[in-house]
Amino acid sequence: MLKTLPACLIALIAGAIASFSFAPYQLWPIIFVSFAGLIYCLEHSQAPFRIGLFFGLGLFCTGLRWVHVSMYLFGGIPLTVSYLLVFVLALYLALFPALACYLACKWPYPRSAAFRYLAFPAAWMVGEWLRARLLTGFPWLMPGYSQVSTPLANFASIVGVYGVSVIVLWVAAALYSALCSFTKSTSRRQGLIALSIIVVAFALGTVLKNVTLTHAEKPLSVTLVQGNESIATKWAAPNRIPTLNRYWKMTRDSKADIVVWPESALPFTEYEAKDYLKTMDHILTQRHQTLITGIIHQNQQTQQYYNALVVLGQKTADVAKSQPYQYNGPDRYYKRHLLPIGEFVPFASILRPLAKLFDLPMSNFSRGKPDQPPIEVKGHHWLSAICYEIAFGTELNAMMKPDIDTILTISNDTWFGHSIGPAQHLQIAQMRAIEFQRPVVRATNTGITALINRHGEISAELPMFKTLALNGTIIPATGQSIYQRIGLWPIYILFIIALIGYWMAAKRVKNSPQNRLD
């Protein structure tokens, strides 16, 4: 047996190196080694909660270190304190792996195949499910995202990123079982079975890439404008008109069907810019062109602010039937899932006076309604996600309809500078494309602006921190992937099987001879 301290240190290192399996490094085999190491610690120690906690600390301290950038550069927080706050965030998130490991080790038969392939994956998914929901949720760095560039990602069109995460844990368990078999005097047959699990998983994933249930539509030409505007100067009075002119020039030069500007691209509220928007709408309609732009909407009656996007120009397939732009009109989307601190501050009256971090610009948004219809773009229906809404795949699935043919996500990752955060954000968007078998259009202020096909492959992208326009083509796709139809039911079934298995195993232990009284 391992003592608690060495086991926790191994788990900490395993979690830390696991972060390198995600973008931008994408050293995807590391995730299997990391979880194999975690399983080893759980099977050879008596402190599962602490082992899971240290694994989570290693993963989230290294994988989410980019969070400190916005606090340090824009929140007025000293560098040391910003890293300390990242540690606090990581400590909170690490509670979920800790809970998962604790639950898994309640299994009556540790060091068994049932523990490795059933109890541990089911318990881990309980932790991931809770992490994506409690306190608004933060489903970053789920194991499945590490496999976006591998055949295993193709399972996402059936079981989503949660299911891919389970497969990652199965492969890690198989790797651990194979290593145990070949390094100890145990059955080589068990080792060969474990290796066959790995081979079959990757082989099936390769086959699934050719299984597409959505139907390709006619291609659309698109232009994504990456304005590369500084947050510090964009809203300053002397820079507002030049910013607007810069975006319009790149739009005017485009011959594409659809032009997309990033999140809050306009340095005005919608009310301030409504006359300008009407003029643009008229010009774009005459050109048979559509523009989608992020903008701050201010409700004049309630004085509530919304992080929004609006559609200008041609909305319907027949330009003659396209309705003109209206302030408070229907051709828009209001962000529903807001970012804590960045877009709303809980207990604002208490927290805002404490630090600039709690009083960032535009940190007083209201939530959009949960049942908003898709936006109409030249007769096509697009599903919208602003910023980190793209990370909540189950919420998007609740909004997805068979006639929606494209996923649009706009963002402003300027807050995170030259860190690894934007690359992870893009990787998440790639997973959404695979899950729903639809293209993803991603427009950002400073990068990474990209076009993603329905297989999750990046067909075109722009370098970060460059003022450029990305011209490309997307192939919209309608219909339903299997994941779209069944959602998280495979995960719920795994939970049920694990509970039944636990009950049966516990009953067997209770009825074993050594537990009977003579």
Protein Blocks (a to p, Z undefined) as FASTA:
>chain_A
ZZfklmmmmmmmmmmmmmmmpcfklpmklmmmmmmmmmmmmmmccblklmmmmmmmmmmm
mmmmmmmmmmmmmnopafklmmmmmmmmmmmmmmmmmmmmmmmmmpmbghifklmmmmmm
mmmmmmmmmmmmgghiaaehifklmmmmpmklmmmmmnommlmmmmmmmmmmmmmmmmmm
mmmccdfklmmmmmmmmmmmmmmmmmmmmpcfbdcddddddddddekpafklmmpmklmm
mmmmmmmmmmmmpcbfbdcddehkbacdfklmmmmmmmmmmmmmmnopacddddddddfk
lopacdddddehjfbfblklpccddehiabbcddfbdcehjlocehklmmmmmpmklmcg
hiacccddfkbccddeehiacdddehjlmmmmmlmmmmpcfklcbdcddddfklnmjafk
lmmmmmmmmmmmmmnopacddddfkopcddddfkopafbdcdehiacdddddddddedjd
fklmnmmmmmmmmmmmmmmmmmmmmmmmmmpmklpcZZ
